[in-house]
């Protein structure tokens, strides 16, 4: 994979990219198809790169060069020209997801490297359920590895308190898990992890999530969340 100076993606390509990856999973009859998680991540990145090349959204790393660390998953850049915040995943990685496993009849959870599809679906869920406007901008090649570049509107605010977060999530129909900073909404089986103060902003009294791990909960995950 080499760098290119093609245009970035148009609105709507977040769903398009996710749909392309879902199709490749269907062909392989499963998410991991017998591969290790790392091998599956690499396999999906190869397909995502193929999609991005055909869609004309392989981008150079100019914005990435000016981005700063923003938590454990991204480097971020406030693009004042567009008024949007760009986020870049680490090279060869697609953020994190929560994985529930059973060991000797005990269910445990851990944050693990997400596959590109898990990452894109997480962003789609945040758009759908929290009114965000995350867009897939490009695949950027850095040090020979792909980074997923997205953007979302800049929100001026301060870190929300946990009390504000809990009230906001309650108003949205979520139940707080007794185990950590996670929530579950039975109405649509939506689980939200990593719901801590740095991932919500208080903007003029309105509490807005900006970076959550959203996913459709499995039965194991619902039990793990305490419901």
N, C-alpha and C positions, 0 to 999 in steps of 0.2 A: 504494500500500500504506500503510495507516495502522495505528497501534498498537492493540492490543486487550488486554483484561484477562481473556481466557479462560484456562482451566486449561491446564497443560502436558500433554505426551503421556504415555500409559500405557506400561508395558513392552511391548516387541514392535514398537513403531512404527518403530524403526530399519530393520528388514527391510521393514516395510510401505511406508515412504517410498521405499526403494531399489527395491522391486518396482514401485511406481507410475512412477518415473522410467525404469526399464528398459522398461516398456510403452510409454512415449512415444517411446523411441528405436526400438523395433521398428516403430512406426507410421511413423517417418521414415526407416527403412531405414539406420540408421547412427548413430554417436555424434555426429558433427558435421554430417552432412547438408549438406555444402558450406559451412557457416558457418565463420568464424574461431573460434578458441578462446574469445575474449572474448564473441562473439555467442552461442556455444553455452552458456557459463556463464549469461548473462542469460536465455536461453530456458529452461534447466533451473530456474533460480531462480523464474521465473514459474510453472512447473508445480509446483515444490515448495511455493510459497506457496499455490497452489490446493489441493494435497493437505492442507497444514497447516490451512487454513481449514475444509475439510470434516471433518478429524479433530478439530477443536477445540483445536488446540495452537499458536495464535498468542499470544505472551505479551508483556507489557510489558517495559520495559528496566530495571526496578528492580535486579535482580541485576547486570546489565551495568554499571550506574553505579558499583558497588562493586568491580568486578573490576580486576585489575592485569595489566600486560603479562606474558606467559609465553612467551617465545620469539618467533619470527618469524610464527607462524601464529595465535596465540590470545591472548585475555585470559582470566584464570582467577580463580576465586573458590572458596575453601574454605567450603562451607556446613556449619557446625558442627552445625546442627540435624539435618540428614539424614546427616552424616558422609560427604558426597560432594563431589567437586571438579567444579565447573561450568567448562566451556570454551566460549568464544564465538569464532567466527571473525570476522575483520575484516568490516566492512560490505561487502556485495556480493561477498565472496570465500568460497571453500570450501577453505581450506588449500592445500597443495601436493601435487603428484605428480611423479614422475620420467618424463621423456619421452626416448626414444631416437630419434635421427634419423640419417639417412645423408647425408653431404655429400662428394661426390667419392670415394665408396666408403669413407669413414671414418665409423665409428659414434661418435657423441658423445651424452652424456647431459646433461640440464639439469633443474633443478627449475623447474616452471612452475605457474601457477595451476591448480588442479584444478577440474573441473566438480563440481557438487553430487553427482552419482552416483558419480564417482571417489572423492570424499571419504567418502561413506556406505559404499561397498564396502570402502574401506580400513579403516574402523572395524569392519565386520563381520568382516573377516579377522583383525583383532587380537583380537576376541572369540573367534573360532573356534580360532585356533592358539596363542594365548598366555593363554587362560583369563581374559580381562578381562571386565568387565561394563558396557561403555559403553552408555548409553542415549541416545536422542534425546529431549530434553526439550521443545524448542519452536523455532519460528522467531521471532526477535525483530527488530523493525524499529527501526533506529537511524539517525538522520539520513537517513531516507527509503530506506534500503537494508537488505536482509535479512541477518541474522546467523544462523548455525546454532548452537544451544545444545545441548550434550551434557553428560552427567555420568558420572563413574565413581567407584568407591570410593576414599576417601582412603587412601593407603599411607604410613605413617611410615617414613622411611629417609633415607639419604644417597646422593649420586651414586655410582654404581658405577664401578669402574675399568674400563679397556678390557680388561684381562686377565680380569676377572670376566665381562664381557660375552661375550668370545670363548669362554670355557669353557662358559658357559650356552648359547650358541647352538650350539656343537659338540654338547653333550649332547642338543639338540633336533633334531639331524640336519642342521644348516646348515653350509655351507662358507663361509669368509670370502673375499670378493672381494679380489684383490690391488690393486684400484683403489678406495681410499677406504673409508669405514666402511659397508659394505654386505655383505649375506649372501644366499646362494641355497640353497634346499633342493630337490634334484633329485626327491625322492620325490613332491612335489606341485606342483612348478614355482612355488614361492613365492619372490618376491624381497622383500627388506627393505632399505630405504634409511634414511638419517638415523639410523643405529644408533650414536649417540655417547653419551658419558658422561652428559649431561644428560637423556637420554631413557630411562635405566634407573635404578632405585633399588635399593640394597642394603638390604633390610629383614630385619634379624636373620640375616644370612648367606644370605638367599635373594635372588637377583637377579631383579627384576621389570621388564619393559618397560612404560612408561606412555604413550609417544607415538611410534609408529613409522609410517613410510610403507610399508605392505604392499600388494603387488599381485601378480597373476598375471603371470608374465614372458612377454614375447614372445620370439621367436627372436633378434631384434636385441638385446634386453636381456640375454639369457643370454650372448651373445657379448661384449657390452659388459662384463659382470661378470667375464669371463675364463674362462668354462667352455664 
